[in-house]
């Protein structure tokens, strides 16, 4: 899942907040997946 990718990047704190907002996670995941 995208969560693993974020963990490796070291942005767990920043991702934890947006995790509640799926709108913000969707674009972030698309950028990392691209």
N, CA, C and O atoms as CSV, one atom per row, in Angstrom:
chain,resi,resn,atom,element,x,y,z
A,1,UNK,N,N,0.828,-1.224,0.000
A,1,UNK,CA,C,0.000,0.000,0.000
A,1,UNK,C,C,0.857,1.266,0.000
A,1,UNK,O,O,2.064,1.207,0.234
A,2,UNK,N,N,0.241,2.380,-0.258
A,2,UNK,CA,C,0.994,3.650,-0.291
A,2,UNK,C,C,1.606,3.926,1.074
A,2,UNK,O,O,2.610,4.631,1.173
A,3,UNK,N,N,1.001,3.371,2.139
A,3,UNK,CA,C,1.522,3.637,3.489
A,3,UNK,C,C,2.987,3.182,3.594
A,3,UNK,O,O,3.807,3.854,4.220
A,4,UNK,N,N,3.298,2.065,2.993
A,4,UNK,CA,C,4.678,1.548,3.053
A,4,UNK,C,C,5.627,2.522,2.360
A,4,UNK,O,O,6.719,2.798,2.857
A,5,UNK,N,N,5.202,3.039,1.214
A,5,UNK,CA,C,6.052,3.967,0.448
A,5,UNK,C,C,6.342,5.215,1.284
A,5,UNK,O,O,7.460,5.730,1.294
A,6,UNK,N,N,5.312,5.685,1.980
A,6,UNK,CA,C,5.488,6.906,2.787
A,6,UNK,C,C,6.445,6.623,3.940
A,6,UNK,O,O,7.294,7.449,4.276
A,7,UNK,N,N,6.295,5.445,4.538
A,7,UNK,CA,C,7.146,5.085,5.688
A,7,UNK,C,C,8.617,5.140,5.256
A,7,UNK,O,O,9.464,5.650,5.989
A,8,UNK,N,N,8.906,4.628,4.097
A,8,UNK,CA,C,10.293,4.617,3.601
A,8,UNK,C,C,10.784,6.046,3.367
A,8,UNK,O,O,11.952,6.364,3.592
A,9,UNK,N,N,9.879,6.883,2.919
A,9,UNK,CA,C,10.268,8.274,2.622
A,9,UNK,C,C,10.574,9.022,3.924
A,9,UNK,O,O,11.384,9.948,3.944
A,10,UNK,N,N,9.918,8.609,5.003
A,10,UNK,CA,C,10.168,9.289,6.288
A,10,UNK,C,C,9.150,10.393,6.530
A,10,UNK,O,O,9.407,11.321,7.297
A,11,UNK,N,N,7.992,10.296,5.877
A,11,UNK,CA,C,6.970,11.350,6.062
A,11,UNK,C,C,5.769,10.751,6.792
A,11,UNK,O,O,4.622,11.067,6.474
A,12,UNK,N,N,6.032,9.905,7.748
A,12,UNK,CA,C,4.926,9.246,8.481
A,12,UNK,C,C,4.072,10.302,9.189
A,12,UNK,O,O,2.843,10.241,9.152
A,13,UNK,N,N,4.733,11.268,9.831
A,13,UNK,CA,C,3.998,12.323,10.559
A,13,UNK,C,C,3.121,13.127,9.592
A,13,UNK,O,O,1.957,13.409,9.877
A,14,UNK,N,N,3.690,13.478,8.473
A,14,UNK,CA,C,2.938,14.314,7.514
A,14,UNK,C,C,1.795,13.508,6.886
A,14,UNK,O,O,0.736,14.055,6.578
A,15,UNK,N,N,2.020,12.223,6.702
A,15,UNK,CA,C,0.987,11.383,6.067
A,15,UNK,C,C,-0.117,11.053,7.071
A,15,UNK,O,O,-1.282,10.920,6.696
A,16,UNK,N,N,0.253,10.922,8.349
A,16,UNK,CA,C,-0.746,10.571,9.388
A,16,UNK,C,C,-1.883,11.595,9.388
A,16,UNK,O,O,-3.044,11.222,9.557
A,17,UNK,N,N,-1.571,12.862,9.203
A,17,UNK,CA,C,-2.617,13.904,9.228
A,17,UNK,C,C,-3.533,13.783,7.991
A,17,UNK,O,O,-4.755,13.745,8.136
A,18,UNK,N,N,-2.962,13.723,6.796
A,18,UNK,CA,C,-3.767,13.624,5.571
A,18,UNK,C,C,-4.491,12.283,5.474
A,18,UNK,O,O,-5.502,12.171,4.781
A,19,UNK,N,N,-3.984,11.283,6.156
A,19,UNK,CA,C,-4.620,9.948,6.085
A,19,UNK,C,C,-6.126,10.096,6.336
A,19,UNK,O,O,-6.926,9.369,5.748
A,20,UNK,N,N,-6.507,11.026,7.200
A,20,UNK,CA,C,-7.955,11.220,7.508
A,20,UNK,C,C,-8.619,11.798,6.247
A,20,UNK,O,O,-9.776,11.484,5.966
A,21,UNK,N,N,-7.917,12.617,5.505
A,21,UNK,CA,C,-8.506,13.224,4.282
A,21,UNK,C,C,-8.123,12.380,3.065
A,21,UNK,O,O,-7.000,12.478,2.571
A,22,UNK,N,N,-9.013,11.589,2.603
A,22,UNK,CA,C,-8.674,10.701,1.462
A,22,UNK,C,C,-8.344,11.584,0.234
A,22,UNK,O,O,-7.538,11.180,-0.605
A,23,UNK,N,N,-8.925,12.723,0.124
A,23,UNK,CA,C,-8.676,13.610,-1.048
A,23,UNK,C,C,-7.174,13.919,-1.140
A,23,UNK,O,O,-6.598,13.909,-2.227
A,24,UNK,N,N,-6.561,14.188,-0.007
A,24,UNK,CA,C,-5.126,14.553,-0.027
A,24,UNK,C,C,-4.274,13.317,-0.275
A,24,UNK,O,O,-3.225,13.397,-0.915
A,25,UNK,N,N,-4.717,12.189,0.226
A,25,UNK,CA,C,-3.920,10.952,0.051
A,25,UNK,C,C,-3.967,10.503,-1.416
A,25,UNK,O,O,-2.966,10.035,-1.959
A,26,UNK,N,N,-5.108,10.644,-2.038
A,26,UNK,CA,C,-5.262,10.178,-3.447
A,26,UNK,C,C,-4.182,10.838,-4.331
A,26,UNK,O,O,-3.459,10.116,-5.017
A,27,UNK,N,N,-4.046,12.144,-4.343
A,27,UNK,CA,C,-3.056,12.809,-5.196
A,27,UNK,C,C,-1.635,12.429,-4.795
A,27,UNK,O,O,-0.776,12.236,-5.655
A,28,UNK,N,N,-1.389,12.321,-3.499
A,28,UNK,CA,C,-0.042,11.986,-3.017
A,28,UNK,C,C,0.352,10.599,-3.518
A,28,UNK,O,O,1.480,10.382,-3.961
A,29,UNK,N,N,-0.585,9.677,-3.441
A,29,UNK,CA,C,-0.304,8.299,-3.876
A,29,UNK,C,C,-0.037,8.268,-5.381
A,29,UNK,O,O,0.862,7.570,-5.850
A,30,UNK,N,N,-0.813,9.019,-6.110
A,30,UNK,CA,C,-0.654,9.040,-7.584
A,30,UNK,C,C,0.743,9.561,-7.942
A,30,UNK,O,O,1.379,9.045,-8.861
A,31,UNK,N,N,1.203,10.544,-7.244
A,31,UNK,CA,C,2.521,11.133,-7.553
A,31,UNK,C,C,3.621,10.120,-7.235
A,31,UNK,O,O,4.568,9.964,-8.006
A,32,UNK,N,N,3.494,9.434,-6.098
A,32,UNK,CA,C,4.543,8.456,-5.709
A,32,UNK,C,C,4.472,7.241,-6.632
A,32,UNK,O,O,5.505,6.679,-6.996
A,33,UNK,N,N,3.288,6.844,-7.003
A,33,UNK,CA,C,3.114,5.645,-7.845
A,33,UNK,C,C,3.615,5.960,-9.268
A,33,UNK,O,O,4.187,5.097,-9.933
A,34,UNK,N,N,3.404,7.156,-9.707
A,34,UNK,CA,C,3.787,7.511,-11.094
A,34,UNK,C,C,5.252,7.207,-11.368
A,34,UNK,O,O,5.735,7.443,-12.475
